[in-house]
Amino acid sequence: MPAIYASTLFEATVNLTADDDFVFSQWTDTKLAKERLECKKSNKGICFQIVNPDDAVEVFPIPITESDIYDGGIIISQEGWKFTFKVNLKAKVNIHKTTKEKIDLGLFPRLTGLSINGQEYPVDLKVEVKLQSKKI
C-alpha cells in the first residue's frame, strides 16, 4: 500500500439527536476509550473519500487516525449532544493503490466521516486538504 502525506485544518460540529443514541453512547463511553488505548487502537479519526466521477457508487477512502498524525492533532470538545472537532494536522497515511491513482489524477476528496472510539459518524463537508507523495 502506498503512503501519502496529508495536511488539513478545519473545524466541524456534529449535533447528535435522540435517533443517534448508539453513536452518542459509543462516543462518550470512557471504558471503551480506555480499552481501545490498551489495545493500541486510535480513539479519534477523520475520513475523506474520493468519489469516482463516472460511477458514484465507487469510492476511494482516505482514513486518518491519531496514529497516522506526526504533527498537530484532533481536539474534540463536547457540550451535551454537540461535539466539535478542531482538526489541525499533518499525517502519513497508507492508502490503496487505486486511491493513490485518483489523487494523482487530481481528484479531490470530501470529508465523509468523523469518529470517536472507532465509531464513525457520516458527514459530507468540503474542507481544504493537501495530499502529496512527499512529506509536508
ABEGO torsion letter per residue (X at the ends): XBBBBBBBBBBBBBBBBAAAAAAAAAAABAAAAAAAAAAGBBABBBBBBBBBAABAABBBBBBBBAAABABEEBBBBBBEABBBBBBBBBBBBBBBAAAAAAAAAGBBBBBABBBBGGBBBBBBBBBBBBBBABBX
